[in-house]
Amino acid sequence: MTTRIGEQELATELAASLRRGGGAVFEVTGPPGSGRTEVVRQVADHVAELGTRLISVRASAVESDEDGAVLTRILDDLGVGPDRSMAESCRVLLEAAPVVLVLDDAQWMDEGSVRWLRALLRRIHRAPVVVVLATAGLGTVAEDALAELAEDGSVTAPPWYVVVLLLPAVDEDRIARTLHLLSEQDIRLLRAMAVCGGRFEWSVARELADLNRVLADRAMTRLRGLGLVSPDEPALAGGVAGAVLAAMTVDQRNDLRSTAVVLGHRAALGFERMSAMLVDAPPAGTAWARLVLQREARVLAAAGRTAEAARLLVRALSEPADEATRADVLIQLAQCEVDHAPDAADRRLVEVLHMTGPATSGPRLRAADLVACRERFGVSRRAVETALAHPDLVEGEREALKGLYWYVVGVAGEPGELGVPAVPPLPDSPADPVCQGVAAWRLARGGRGGAAAVALATRALAVRGSLTPRLAAADALSWAAEYETALAGVDAVLVDGRRYGARVAVAEAMLLRCSVRLRQRRVVEAAEDLAGMEACLPPGARPPLLSARHLVLEVVLLLAAGLVHEARQALTREAPAEVVHGLAHAWRLFAHGLVALVAEPATATAIFLESGRCLRDMGVVNPVVLPWRLLAAMGWRAAGEVAHADALIDETCDLVGRWGVPAALRHTRDLVDVVHGMPSGDAAGEFVAQLFPGLLAGHPAAGWS
């Protein structure tokens, strides 16, 4: 367990820990602006006074995805190379004791370095090693892992102290009174610093205030003396910028901000500082302003700060751009709004689909691809229909849009309203790659033409085009047991999806890779893919079918590990379904059926039969997609209804034979043997309890997703 101490006690406890000869952990946590970096600096000074060796490393958001980035810098400080085992890396640091290891901005630590830190903390009771962690409380993956370490009894044999820092209170009345006492030069400099925002470039703020170096330095000294500027760096104290800006007129703020943007551009300020000035400034009327905002938005989105990225992109739309460029900004913005403003994201993509002109052909197709992947079916179908109605479509774009339309219909079902514009059906052997991927997927779902589906899917994956039909093609290949080809296609989609910022497509690809690896019985890798998908897209941003498929895979993995209680908990965590039909409902029912089959086998049949009814209604006939018939047959046999079970088994074998894939037929026969071994009565529960671990450990029919 952790012990909370005050900031003043930190140095005392740290020195005491080193004297005791054992290890300790000190976690300094506080939001940006609370003084964490200053506390870390004071710790470093104190360690230097004690004469103890100090290793200080600062993690960064940019390197948070680079496995072992922080550990590499630690080992470099110790004078050893990174090519060492976990145990050897720990031993090197322990042999350097007494030592204090300071990890600033630990919320950005990479996964590999967090694993190493866990291993180190299990060993630091052996030597005087003190670890100081500074975190910002941003809820990152690394911070969650550190919180688990703090509560892990196997890790926290050494004391774990927590220092909580708070933002200093802002005395608005004092600031307002102080501003009235300032000279004109002080006010000009203060306004310039407020407009530049945050940590600013001193030369730019001085030029913006129109003060020479001597006058500016004198004004800065006075402002620091009044407590309006931080003493150790050129940054305004808390609440000062807001008070200064509020005292200015709108025209004054806009004029000063416009000038600041021009000066910052001339001074070649970094993207982060330039975007901070641009976001509140009037339109600059230049292409470079839009490019700066787009580039910084990509950096923020990659760090998970999508709301901040969206704000920059909304501002970028106010800069002049041709229609194709505006479409690119809208698509980038839609990807940032997926988790916190999904309806707004849909509107951005629909706006792109309504654009006309040959220059917008590429963005239109990308928007249609993304909206299809998002599974907002009413929006998706109508938007693609609108795009298909454009008179100036080139033939390649028209065919690709037609393929995406039939993908949406395949997932959402046939439109029920009258007056819907007719879209020609897909040919049996289309030439367009998008249509090939969708046609292969539709054939595979229908359980017919296995060889044709494989050929179409393979041709579709040979072209680096739209993401959604390539995922559909990989799905079809996985149902035909063409696992390696399917995985290669998924990996290519992951590369392209990450480059384009298509977060939903990336999550879909990771979930599909998890499914394929389960079918290959690569359980550990499948679990890693599922965890990666969960980190990629928060639950609230996941489309309904994606959430339902995720639930099935999670339940299968938990049951494979024998964690029946946890599998049942996963069902209760799932948000209530908005609709009780369609593919998402079928997958969700299947997950409930799996848990019921383990807990009460005789009651699972009804759930699997209802899941199958929903699948058939949507045209999903192929038993390889979800083996609901064979699992329902197990429930029938548990209840002693052998005739009903045999009927479902015969139907399954007949359908798999029509699918025409030899590997699928072999897998099905193996699973049929398992079903035939299902006893009835009380013995059924014990039989099923061993079913899932056995299937994933050594049976070829694993991986129901």
Buried (B, 14 or more C-beta within 10 A) or exposed (E): EBEEBEBEBBBEBBBEBBEEEBBBBBBBBBEEBBBBBEBBBBBBEBBEEBEBBBBBBBBBBEBBEBEBBBBBBBBEBBEBEEEBEBEEBBBBBBEBBBBBBBBBBBBBBBBBBBBBBBBBBBBBEBBBBBBBBBBBBBEBBBBEBBBEBBEEEEBBBBBBBBBBBEEEEBBEEBBEEBBEEBEEBBBBBBBBBBBBBBBBBBEBBBBBBEBEEEBBBBBBEBBBEBBBBBEEEBBBBBBBBBBBBEBBEEEEBBBBBBBBBEBBBEEEBEBBBBBBBBBBBEBBEBEEBBBBBBBBBBBBBBBBBBBBBBBBBBBBBBBEBEBBBBBBBBBBBBBBBBBBBBEBBBBBBBBBBBBEEEBBBEBBBBBBBBBBBBBBBEBBBBBBBBBBEBEEBEEBBBBBBBBBBBBBBBBBBEBEEEEEEEBEEBEEEBEBBBBBBBBBBBBBBBBBBBEBBBBBBBBBBBBEBBBBBBBBBBBBBBBBBBBEBBBBBBEBBBEBBBEBBBBBBBBBBBBBBBBBBBBBBBBEBBBBBBEBBBEBBBEEBBBBBBBBBBBBBBBBBBBBBBBBEBBBEBBEEBEEBEEEEBBBBBBBBBBBBBBBBBBBBBBBBBBBBBBBBBBEBBBBBBBBBBBBBBBBBBBBBBBEBBEBBBBBBEBBBEBBEBBBBEBBBBBBEEBBEBBBEBBBEEEBBEBBBEBBBBBBEEBBBBBBB
